[in-house]
């Protein structure tokens, strides 16, 4: 994602009650930038770096958007 227009940063989280689960939280300047990246070849290229053995679980993958309220 580095270099993608509008990309700010990514956090990698694991819920305490489900340590086998990993959440990727990305921060973008706006939703349009995320959507453009998500539908680009860069999105597919970014997944090449996922370690072997890690995989998306069908039905468990969800893209959610949030509005920033305060820091």
For each residue, the residues with C-beta under 8 A, 3 or more apart:
1: 4 7 10 26 37 42 46
2: 7
3: 7
4: 1 7 33 37 40 42
5: 33 36 37
6: 28 29 30 32 33 34 36 37
7: 1 2 3 4 26 27 28 33 37
8: 26 27 28 29
9: 26 27
10: 1 24 25 26 27
11: 24 25 26 27
12: 22 23 24 25
13: 22 23 24 25
14: 18 19 21 22 23
15: 18 19 21 23
16: 19
17:
18: 14 15 21
19: 14 15 16
20:
21: 14 15 18
22: 12 13 14 54
23: 12 13 14 15
24: 10 11 12 13
25: 10 11 12 13
26: 1 7 8 9 10 11 34
27: 7 8 9 10 11
28: 6 7 8 31 33 34 37
29: 6 8 33
30: 6 33 34
31: 28 34 35 65
32: 6 35 36
33: 4 5 6 7 28 29 30 36 37
34: 6 26 28 30 31 37 38 65
35: 31 32 38 39
36: 5 6 32 33 39 40
37: 1 4 5 6 7 28 33 34 40 42 43
38: 34 35 43 63
39: 35 36 43
40: 4 36 37 43 44
41: 44 45
42: 1 4 37 45 46
43: 37 38 39 40 46 47
44: 40 41 47 48
45: 41 42 48
46: 1 42 43 49
47: 43 44 50
48: 44 45
49: 46
50: 47 54 55
51: 54
52:
53:
54: 22 50 51
55: 50
56: 60 61
57: 60 61
58: 61
59:
60: 56 57
61: 56 57 58
62:
63: 38
64:
65: 31 34
66:
67:
68: 71
69:
70:
71: 68
